[in-house]
């Protein structure tokens, strides 16, 4: 090894520089599977939104984070393993979409539970104040805020923890160092 190739153990890791440089050299095209699949999914969700609004909203809640999760997943796997076939990219995107279904339902459950809890708290507070003529706008605002904060927190944490682990050095360089 020359001095240029040696790794300084005291130097701070430069994650973004390493990952994007190696990724742009190793990938054959940016993300060829993500664009057509995301367009088809969003068109289907828009049609569902027009005819069956509840399913359309649910479709958007699952597909948009699923597409983002899939793009990040494919980028990380390309960085670690090199170029990927279209079939492998499509499989990773499908897995990400399927992962987002329980993530969205967990967020919706936490939203409902905390909205109900916020409603109970708001009802008790207004009853103790002796003001029976409180506004429904304030009541719903308290309920929605009480449910939205934990739903976003749970959804974000589950989104992050279901991604593949990030490595600073691609697998090829780790195997090269072991030799």
C-alpha positions as CSV (number, residue, x, y, z in Angstrom):
1,X,0.0,0.0,0.0
2,X,1.2,3.5,-0.7
3,X,0.8,6.4,1.6
4,X,-2.1,7.7,-0.4
5,X,-4.1,4.4,0.0
6,X,-3.6,4.1,3.7
7,X,-6.5,4.9,5.9
8,X,-6.0,7.4,8.8
9,X,-7.8,6.0,11.8
10,X,-7.9,9.5,13.4
11,X,-9.6,11.2,10.4
12,X,-13.4,11.8,10.7
13,X,-15.4,9.7,8.2
14,X,-16.7,11.6,5.1
15,X,-19.8,9.7,4.5
16,X,-21.6,11.8,1.9
17,X,-18.5,12.3,-0.2
18,X,-17.7,8.6,-0.3
19,X,-21.2,7.3,-0.9
20,X,-22.2,9.6,-3.7
21,X,-18.9,9.4,-5.6
22,X,-18.9,5.6,-5.5
23,X,-22.6,5.4,-6.3
24,X,-22.4,7.6,-9.4
25,X,-19.5,5.5,-10.7
26,X,-21.1,2.1,-10.0
27,X,-24.7,2.6,-11.1
28,X,-25.9,2.2,-14.7
29,X,-28.5,4.9,-14.9
30,X,-30.0,6.7,-12.0
31,X,-33.1,4.8,-11.0
32,X,-34.8,3.4,-14.1
33,X,-37.5,1.4,-12.3
34,X,-38.6,4.0,-9.8
35,X,-39.9,6.6,-12.3
36,X,-42.4,4.4,-14.3
37,X,-43.6,2.5,-11.2
38,X,-44.1,5.7,-9.2
39,X,-46.0,7.3,-12.2
40,X,-48.3,4.3,-12.5
41,X,-48.9,4.2,-8.7
42,X,-49.7,7.9,-8.5
43,X,-52.1,7.7,-11.5
44,X,-53.9,4.7,-9.9
45,X,-54.1,6.6,-6.5
46,X,-55.5,9.7,-8.3
47,X,-58.2,7.6,-10.1
48,X,-59.1,6.0,-6.8
49,X,-59.2,9.4,-5.2
50,X,-61.8,10.6,-7.8
51,X,-64.0,7.5,-7.5
52,X,-63.4,6.2,-4.0
53,X,-61.9,9.0,-1.9
54,X,-61.0,7.0,1.2
55,X,-59.1,4.4,-0.7
56,X,-57.3,7.1,-2.8
57,X,-56.1,8.8,0.4
58,X,-55.0,5.5,1.8
59,X,-53.2,4.7,-1.5
60,X,-51.4,8.0,-1.3
61,X,-50.4,7.4,2.3
62,X,-48.9,4.1,1.4
63,X,-47.4,4.7,-2.0
64,X,-45.6,8.1,-1.5
65,X,-43.6,7.0,1.5
66,X,-43.1,3.5,-0.1
67,X,-41.6,5.1,-3.3
68,X,-39.3,7.3,-1.2
69,X,-38.3,4.3,1.0
70,X,-37.7,2.2,-2.1
71,X,-35.5,4.9,-3.7
72,X,-33.3,5.1,-0.6
73,X,-33.2,1.3,-0.3
74,X,-32.1,0.9,-3.9
75,X,-29.5,3.6,-3.6
76,X,-28.0,2.0,-0.5
77,X,-28.0,-1.5,-2.0
78,X,-26.4,-0.1,-5.2
79,X,-23.7,1.5,-3.2
80,X,-23.0,-1.7,-1.2
81,X,-23.4,-4.3,-4.0
82,X,-22.7,-2.4,-7.2
83,X,-25.1,-2.3,-10.2
84,X,-28.5,-3.9,-9.8
85,X,-30.8,-5.4,-12.4
86,X,-34.2,-4.0,-13.1
87,X,-35.8,-7.0,-11.6
88,X,-33.8,-6.6,-8.3
89,X,-34.8,-2.9,-8.2
90,X,-38.4,-3.7,-8.8
91,X,-38.3,-6.3,-6.0
92,X,-36.8,-3.8,-3.6
93,X,-39.4,-1.3,-4.5
94,X,-42.2,-3.8,-4.0
95,X,-40.7,-4.8,-0.6
96,X,-40.6,-1.1,0.4
97,X,-44.2,-0.6,-0.6
98,X,-45.3,-3.7,1.4
99,X,-43.2,-2.5,4.4
100,X,-45.1,0.9,4.3
101,X,-48.5,-0.8,4.7
102,X,-48.0,-1.7,8.4
103,X,-46.0,1.5,9.0
104,X,-49.0,3.6,7.8
105,X,-51.5,1.4,9.8
106,X,-49.4,1.8,13.0
107,X,-49.3,5.6,12.4
108,X,-53.1,5.6,11.9
109,X,-53.7,3.6,15.0
110,X,-51.5,5.9,17.1
111,X,-53.4,8.9,15.5
112,X,-56.7,7.4,16.5
113,X,-55.6,6.5,20.0
114,X,-54.1,9.9,20.8
115,X,-57.1,11.7,19.1
116,X,-59.4,9.9,21.5
117,X,-57.1,10.7,24.4
118,X,-57.0,14.3,23.4
119,X,-60.8,14.4,23.2
120,X,-61.1,13.0,26.7
121,X,-58.6,15.6,28.0
122,X,-60.3,18.5,26.2
123,X,-63.8,17.4,27.4
124,X,-62.6,17.1,31.0
125,X,-60.8,20.5,30.9
126,X,-63.9,22.3,29.4
127,X,-66.2,20.6,31.9
128,X,-64.1,21.6,34.9
129,X,-64.0,25.2,33.6
130,X,-67.8,25.2,33.7
131,X,-68.0,26.4,30.1
132,X,-70.5,24.1,28.5
133,X,-70.6,26.3,25.4
134,X,-67.1,25.8,24.1
135,X,-66.3,25.8,20.4
136,X,-66.1,22.6,18.5
137,X,-63.2,24.1,16.5
138,X,-61.0,24.2,19.6
139,X,-62.1,20.7,20.6
140,X,-61.1,19.3,17.2
141,X,-57.9,21.2,17.1
142,X,-56.8,19.7,20.4
143,X,-57.8,16.2,19.2
144,X,-56.0,16.5,15.9
145,X,-52.8,18.0,17.4
146,X,-52.8,15.3,20.1
147,X,-53.0,12.6,17.4
148,X,-50.9,14.1,14.7
149,X,-47.7,14.5,16.7
150,X,-47.3,10.9,17.8
151,X,-48.5,9.6,14.4
152,X,-45.8,11.5,12.6
153,X,-43.2,10.4,15.2
154,X,-44.1,6.8,15.0
155,X,-44.3,6.8,11.2
156,X,-40.9,8.6,10.9
157,X,-39.2,6.2,13.3
158,X,-40.6,3.1,11.6
159,X,-39.6,4.5,8.2
160,X,-36.0,5.1,9.3
161,X,-35.6,1.8,11.2
162,X,-36.9,-0.3,8.3
163,X,-34.2,0.9,5.9
164,X,-31.1,-1.2,5.3
165,X,-28.1,-0.2,7.4
166,X,-25.8,2.5,6.0
167,X,-22.1,1.8,5.7
168,X,-19.3,4.3,5.1
169,X,-17.2,2.0,2.9
170,X,-18.6,-0.2,0.1
171,X,-18.3,-3.9,0.5
172,X,-15.6,-4.2,-2.2
173,X,-13.2,-2.0,-0.2
174,X,-13.8,-4.0,3.0
175,X,-13.0,-7.2,1.3
176,X,-9.9,-5.6,-0.3
177,X,-8.6,-4.5,3.1
178,X,-9.0,-8.0,4.6
179,X,-6.7,-9.4,1.9
